[in-house]
């Protein structure tokens, strides 16, 4: 463990140093590489002139080889100048400047190499006649001129570097869950993927999480002890232990707040009676830990109600501490969950001043305190996970009693659609699939994944069936009452339905009933199985997401990336990411319906089936269009980075 401590402390600094300095070093090294390269490039005509002869008569080619091999030393002579520069690039900029003369010395070595091919031409011509003179002579005029422009290729070795040229910012992510440590929903995916992409876009990122007992032991074993301190909490009259355990992975530092009194339960969320004290403690401990580690971020980015007290603490109890200079961003992933409890209890656990318990901040309904509402009032910026949802939550239908409060703070509210992590969700490399595929061969290999899925779930194995997938928490929010109402009409003998998820017993029992009633055509997997979810995305033809409301939604993005067309209701992120298919001009990337109505859902399913069975060419076009669509985190992370720069213009 002692070794781990030492190695882990340094990587945090090493990560930031490597992200900022290597770029210039490589750029300065390029001229040397480019000067040395023509020596190799201009040798190619000699080898290529001998090749036609090799195709028709191998012995002749073997005699021609020495002519090429004599050239090789010239190229290798130029190479050492380049190889010696590589360590200099890793060391520091001054070292590169000193190496530049070495690169210049390599230039004369390159020039003779360019002249020698001309001198050696007779050797190639002598070898070629043994097979056929005309064959050897024809390539000469064709190969020489185009190959002189080949030196342009080295530019490809530094792709997409301009993306990282924006000013560097440090960001502390504070939230209650993060894949792969602990995940119950989309928040875990966002806390995992967004910091990693921001780290690639010149941000110094640190993620702060509770150290739950349910975190897998393989991650617990790799955590390194960073320190501990004691912190007072609210009006409890006692001090609480705060331990800091660190885990560094893929350019991101994860700091876990350790306290067995609060985080020893088997699940992250138990009930408000336990969760309110737990997240009051966590929000304060996260800021105290930043001060303790002397790592003061430019931005504190907190997520959902569990971390909503962070902006409140930041502007009150921590305003005169080092971390008090940070700006705060609060992201709403689902407005339905707000952390509401009676005022005396939250006052007891937080110790916040009286002014924060007014109607403009935490106070709600005169007797309750709303942790999310307080965070919205004190945060410098509010984001939510789609543009449409940012508008919807300001209405009575979707506002969850906070619509007036959100309209008041609308000047700092904006929507940024989530993305998906291409490392986790990529049909070309996904180990869970029966057959991997990409946009170039999806039409050939997707049917194979369909057959494999049908076999796995005990369905009738027939590529001609239209397979609809449903991967969801089984709750009212997901529109499952609409699904239950239309299943009898959907099951027409040509359609198969696959359900994966857990939730309300009512829906679990309903789907089990249909599995028994429609054997071989309906599958109800009442469980959470990540690998099976991947196989459903790959094997289904369409994915159903008829949500009552959906802040962003990730399942439709996963489906599109796997070539499975989404059938969705036009709400929240579903509306922002799925454009309805137009039968007249072929535009669009899915099938949609607007009002929350079972008949409209059935109509959308039937439109999809009609297109699949009667116009397969157009269906396949949309499949490929969806796979080509960029639904990665790159664009979303860039918008968050712009937001951070807007808040910190220094």
Buried (B, 14 or more C-beta within 10 A) or exposed (E): EEEBEEEBBEBBEEBBEEBEBEBEBBEBBBEBBBBBBBBBBBBBBBBBBBBBBBEEBEEBBEBBEEBBEEBEEBBEBBBEBBEBBBEBBBEEEEBBEEBBEBBEEBBEBBEEBBEBBEEBBEBBBBBBBBBBEEBBBBBBEEBBEEBEEBBEEEEEEEEEEEBBEBEEBBBBBBBBBBBEBBBEEBBBBBBBBBBBBBBBBBBBBBBBBBBBEEBEEEBBEBBBBBEBBEBBBBEEEEEBBBBBBBBBBEBBBBBBBBBEEBBEBEEBBEEEEEBBBBBBBBBBBBBBBBBBBEBBBBBBBBBBBBBBBBBBBBBBBBEEBEBBEBBBBBBBBBBEBBBBBEBEBBBBBBBBEEEBBEEEBBBBEEEBBBBBBBBBBBBBBBBBBBBBBBBBBBEEEBBBBBBEBBBEBBEBBBBBBBBBBBEBBBBBEBEBBBBBBEBEEBBEBBBBBBBBBBEBBEBEEEEEBBBBBBBBBBBEBBBBBBBBBBBEEBBEEEBBBBBBBBBBEEBBEBBBBBBEEBEBBBBBBBEEBEEBBBBBBBBBBBBBBBBBBBBBBBBBBBBBBBBBBBBBBBBBBBBBBBBBBEEEEEEBBBBBBEEBBBEBBBBBBBBBBEBBEEEEEBBBEBBBBBBEBEBBBBEBBBEBBEBBBEBBEE
